Amino acid sequence: MSKNTIYICMSGCEGTGKSTQTDKLVQYLKSKNYSVLQTKEPGTPLLPVTIKLRALMLDSMYQDNIKLLHSEINDILRGPDLLTKNSINLLTSILQKEEQEISIHTREYLSQAIRSIHLEKLIFYELQNGNYDYIIQDRGILSSLAYGFACGNDLGTLKELTQLVTLRTTMKEVYTLYNLVILLQGDTKRNLQRAIGSKQEFKNGDIIELRANKSEGNVFMETVNSKMLELSKNFNTKIINVDDKDVETVFGEIRDIVEN
């Protein structure tokens, strides 16, 4: 008989310690002899093609180089066995756009292509087969909707795209995909300053981090934070405030939520 896998998504704005707490939760559960799959959106090392697509979406080197972006997408489309029908359609749509630089809509299509592959090739398979007691994910739909909205996308369109991808790949509604969402909250200005000092993923800069680091960064992150709080009501969400708490204190609260 397959296991009833518990699917938990960690969310939060920059600098809330989300990735650190994700790692700690995974290690803690493994120490209790639970089988745990650790993954991430957008882009997981478990599916290398999603890491390539993550770079196309976030690496600022592609922002003004549409020809390079299209070339990379064409290379990825040459390996259709790694993709899903939805992701192929989304990537093909990008190639048909006439743009001078990457638009917010193109970036969203890349995000949804990553989600389609992640859900169909990994998450749905594992949920169906029950190979793990827990799936612990760093970021997911809540973060994606909030950041996509803050970047300028229409929220209704974001929800429609996400619902389409989620239903087609997992046969589950967007808001019921995760058993639990843990949302780390705190002072956005203070946490943004903490995040700025962290390691840079791309040599040319992360397009979202670059925007957050500009003068409008605080406003941008406040928009993300506000939208996360608003949308979190649609999920089974537990909110933890991280302000003036050390890593172990926050993890203690996370552990209590997961175990109870």
N, C-alpha and C positions, 0 to 999 in steps of 0.2 A: 504494500500500500504506500502511495507517495505521501510525502510530508505536506502539511499545510503551511507553506512558506509565508513568513511575515515580511512584507515589503515596506521599508521605512526610508523616507526621503528627508535629508537634512537640508535646510534652507536658511538664508540670511544674507544681508548686505555685506559689502566688502569690510573686512576687518573684524567681523564678529567671532572669528575663530571656528568657522564652520568646518573647514577641512581638517583642522586639528581634532575637533570633537568627533568627526566621522571616523578618523583613524583610531581614536581612543575607544570608541564604541565597538568597532570591529574587533580590535585586540581583546577587549573585555569579554565579548561574547565567545570568541574562540577559546579564551582561558576557561570558560565554563563548559567547554566541549560541545558548543553549538557549531554546526557547519554554516559558514558565512560567505556570501558572495559580495565583494565590494566593487562598486561601479560608480560611474560619473556621467553627468551630462553638462554641457555638450562635449562629447568625445571621451571615449574610454580606451585604455590600452588593450582591453580585452577584444576590441574590434578595431584594428589599426586603421581601416579606411575612415572611421569616424574621427580619428586624430588628424588625418589629412584634411578632412572637411572642416574641422575645428579651426585649423590654421587658415584656411581660405576665408572663414567667417570673421576671425578676430585679428589676424596678423595685419598690421597697418601697411605692410609692403604691397598688399593687393588693392588698397583703397583706390588709387588712381591708375592702376595698371589692369584694365579690363581684359586686354589681350592675354596677359599672363594668367589671369583668373580663368578665362575660358579654356586656355590650353590645359591647365591643371584639371579642370572639370572633364574635358574630353578624355584625358588620360584615365581618370577614375571610371568613366563610363565604359571604358574598354574592358573592365573587369566586372561585368554585370552579375556574376555569381556572388559577389560580395555585397550587392545592393538589394534593395527591395523595389517592387513595382512603383510604390509611392515615391521613393527617393529618386528613381530614374526620371519619373515625370517632373518632379520639382527641379532637378538639375538641368533637364532638357529645357524647361521653361526659362531658366536663367540664361541659357545660351541664346534664346530668342529675343531677349531684352536688348534694347539699344540704349546704352548708358555710357557716360563719360567717366563715372566713378561708381563704386558700389553703393547702391541705394539701401535704405533701411528695409525695403521689401525684399531685395535680393539676399540681404543678410538673414532675414527671417526664413526665406526658403531654404537656405543652407542649414539653419537651425532645425527646421522641421525634417529635412532630409536625414540629418544625424539622428533625430528622435525616431524616425521610422525604422532605420536600421537597428538602432539600439533596442527598441521594443520588440521588433519582430525576430531579429537574429539572436537575441540574448534573453531579455526579460520574459517574454511570453513563453519561450521554450522552457525556461527554468521554473516558471510558475506552473506550467502544465505538468512537468515531470517531477517537481518537488524534490530536487536534488539537494536543496539547502533549507536549513531552518530559517535563515534570515537573508534577505537582500538589503544591503545598506547602500544608499545612493547619495552622493554629494551633488547637490542641486538637482532640479527637475522642473516640472511644469510650472509650479508657483513662481520660481525665480524667472523662468523664461517669459512668462506673461508680464511680470512686473518690469523687467528690464526692456522687453520689447515695446511696452507702452511708453516707458520713459524715453526711449530712443525716438519716438514719434509715430509708431504704428497705431492704427485704430484697434482698440481693445476688442471690438466685436469681430473683426477680421482675424485677430490673433486667436480668439477662442474657437472660431469656426475651423481654422487650419489645424489647431491642436486637437480638436474633437475628431476631425476627419482622420488624422493620422493615428490617434489613439484607438478609435473604434476599429479601423481597418487592420490594425496590427495586433490588438489584444482582445477585441470584442468587449472592451470595458469602457464605461464613460470616463471622461477626464477626471472628474472629482472623486471617483471611486477606485482609481488605479492603485493608489497607495493605501496600505492599512493605516499608516500614520505619517504625518508631516511634523517634524520638529523645527520650529522657526526661532532662530536666535535673533534677538532684538537688542538695540542699544542706541546710544548717541551717535547719529550718523556722521557728524563732523569729526568727532574724536576717532571713531572707527576707520573713517576714510584716511585720516592722517597715519594711522597704524598700518593700513594696507599699502599706502604709498611706499613704505620702506621695505616691503616684501620683495622677493625675487621676481624679476621680470621674465615672463615665459618666452616672449619673442624678441629677437634682437632689435627689430624696428618698432617695437611697442605693441601692446594690445589696444585695439581701437576703442574698446569700452573703458579701459583703464586710463587711456590718454584723455578721453572726454571727462572722466571723473576727476582727473588731476588738474584740469583747467579751472579757470575762475568760476565757471558755473557748476563745478563738481559737487559742491554741497547741495545746491538746488536739485541737481540730477539725482543724487543719492537719496535725498529726502523724498523725491517723487517715487523712486523705486521702493523705498521703505513704506511709504504711505499706501502704495498699491499692493504691496505684499500683505500688509495688515488687512486691507479691505478684502482681497481675494482669498486670504487664508480661511475666512469663514465658510468657504465652500468645501474645504477639505476637512478631514479629521485632523485638526492641528492643535499641537500643544506649543505655547509660546513661552520662551525663557528669556528674561532680561539679563544681559551679560555685563551691564555696567558695574564697575567697581567690584567685580568678582574675579578670582583667579581661575585658571584652567580647571583645577581639580574640583572647585566648588560648582562650576557650571556642569562639569561631567557628572557630578553626583546627582544633580537634578535630572539630567538626561537618563542616567541609569535608573533612577526611581520611576520615571515615566515608562521606560521600556519594560521594566520588570513588574510593573503594576498595571 
